[in-house]
Amino acid sequence: MRYLSTRGGMLPKTFTEILLGGLAPDGGLAMPESYPKISPAELESWRSLDYPSLAFEILSRFMDDIPADDLRTLITRTYTDEIFGSEEVTPVQTLESNLHLLHLSNGPTLAFKDIAMQFLGNLFEYVLAKNNDELNILGATSGDTGSSAEYAMRGKRGIRVFMLSPYGKMSAFQTAQMFSLQDNNIFNIAIEGVFDDCQDIVKTVSNDQVFKQKYRIGAVNSINWARIAAQIIYYFKAYFAVTRSNGEAVSFSVPSGNFGNIFAGHVARMMGLPIKQLILATNENDVLNEFFRTGLYRPRTTTETKQTSSPSMDISKASNFERFIFDLTGRDAARIKELWKLVDQGGSFDLSDTDLWKKIRDFGIISGTSNHAERITTIRKIHHKFNILIDTHTADGLKVGMELREPDVPLICLETALPVKFADSIQEAVGFVPEQPDGYDNLEKLPQRFERMTADAEQVKRFIAHQVGPSNQMHG
Ligand SMILES: *Cc1c(COP(=O)(O)O)cnc(C)c1O
C-alpha cells in the first residue's frame, strides 16, 4: 500500500514513511492510493473474529510495511481487557429494537480517542526504536486530545510529550487527569492564556524548521492516518454485533468535530461494509452540517467559534474534511488544490451548483445539528427511558440520529465520552452527578505536576531544549 497527498505533490510513500509526518510537503493530507476492497466472503469470515484479530485483518491492509508478526504483537498489546475494560473493547448495547449504543469510551481517559491513540503509542515506540530515532510531541489541548495523547505515550521509550493547556481553564477532572501523571517523559505546560494562545505557540515553534529538526518535534493530531485506520475497526465490529448476515445494512450516527471519526466510517463503507447512512451530528459549531445541507463549506474564524457544553466538537474547520472531498472528486488532486487555496486564504467554497454535489448522495453522509437545550433534553430522555447516562457529545449524536434515521434500518450511535467528564451538564439534565468509574474516585486529590508559563513561545522552546538537551538524550 502506497500513500499519496490529497494535493498531488508527494511521491508515493509507505505507511511508516507517512506515520510520523503531519501534513504532506504540499500542505495536503496523506491518503492510501486506493481502499482495500473486502469481498462478501471475506466479510463473512470476519464475523466471528475477536477485536484484536479483526484489527489485524484491517490494519495489516493499510500498514503492510510492518512485519505481520510485529503488527500482531502491537495490536494484542493494545486491545486488552485491562486497558479497555472488556475483551470486546467496544461493546454494543441494545437500547431498543433497531437502536444501539456503541461504547467507545472505556479506555484510560474515558473518551473514544483512546482507541486509536493507545495503538499509536505502541506503534510510535516500535517505529522509533527500529530507526534509532526519537520524537518530542508538542501539542495544545483544551481537554480530550491532550490527555488521550499523554496516557498513550506515558513511559514510552524514545518519546516525550510537551502538552500546552490554558492555565485554569479545563475542568477539574480533565486537569487532574493530565497533571497527575508523574511519568518523566510527560510535560504539562499550563499557559497563562486561552486555548488559542497555546495553539499559536505550537504553530510558532513548529514553523521554526531548525528548532523542529534539531529537537525532533512532531504532533499527534487528528489528521494522522494511523488514527483514522484504527478507528475503522469498530465500525466493522459493531456491524457484526447487530446483524446476523451480510445482507443487512446498518446506519451510524457520529458526533463530529474534525471529521476523523466519521471519515473512518466512510472508509469502512468504501471497503465494502454495508453501511446505509452515516449520520453526522454537529453542535452549535455547525460548519459540517452547513456543508452537507447546502454544499457551502465555510470555515469559521476563532471568534465565530462558540464554546459549548460538547467542547470536543467546538471546531472552526474540520481537518479531515479534505480527505472526504478528495474522494468526492474521484481523487482529483488538482481540484483539491484549487478548493483549498480558497480555504487556506481564509475563504470558502460552494459546491451546490457543481457536478460534485449531484454525487454526494452516493456517499451516504447526511447531517443535522444540536444545541445545548437539545442535548440536555436528550440526556434526560435517554436516562428516563433506558436508565442510562450519556455524555453531551453522545447526546448530540443521538439527537440527530433519532431525527434522521430510517425506521427499518438498525441505528448504531457512537458513544464518544463518558458522562463523568461532563458532570455539570449531567447535573443540569437529571439533577445528580454521574458516579466516578472505579479507579477514578481519588483522581482530583492526587498530587499534580505541571510547569506554569506566560504565553511566550521562546520560553516554551527553552524549556523543551533544556529537557531534551544533549545530556538528557534517551538514546546514546
Ligand atoms: C474528538 C471528539 C469528538 C469529535 O471527533 P472527530 O473525529 O474530531 O470528528 C467527539 N466527541 C468527543 C468526546 C471527542 O473527544
The ligand as a MOL file (V3000), in Angstrom:
LIG
                    3D

  0  0  0     0  0            999 V3000
M  V30 BEGIN CTAB
M  V30 COUNTS 15 15 0 0 0
M  V30 BEGIN ATOM
M  V30 1 C -12.7430 14.3480 19.4510 0
M  V30 2 C -14.1300 14.1170 19.9170 0
M  V30 3 C -15.2340 14.1860 19.0410 0
M  V30 4 C -15.1030 14.5690 17.5800 0
M  V30 5 O -14.4630 13.5920 16.8240 0
M  V30 6 P -13.8270 13.9620 15.3840 0
M  V30 7 O -13.0580 12.7730 14.9890 0
M  V30 8 O -12.9470 15.1670 15.6350 0
M  V30 9 O -14.9520 14.2890 14.4790 0
M  V30 10 C -16.4960 13.8980 19.5410 0
M  V30 11 N -16.6710 13.5930 20.8470 0
M  V30 12 C -15.6420 13.5280 21.7190 0
M  V30 13 C -15.9190 13.2040 23.1310 0
M  V30 14 C -14.3380 13.7840 21.2880 0
M  V30 15 O -13.3190 13.7230 22.1730 0
M  V30 END ATOM
M  V30 BEGIN BOND
M  V30 1 1 1 2
M  V30 2 1 2 3
M  V30 3 2 2 14
M  V30 4 1 3 4
M  V30 5 2 3 10
M  V30 6 1 4 5
M  V30 7 1 5 6
M  V30 8 2 6 7
M  V30 9 1 6 8
M  V30 10 1 6 9
M  V30 11 1 10 11
M  V30 12 2 11 12
M  V30 13 1 12 13
M  V30 14 1 12 14
M  V30 15 1 14 15
M  V30 END BOND
M  V30 END CTAB
M  END
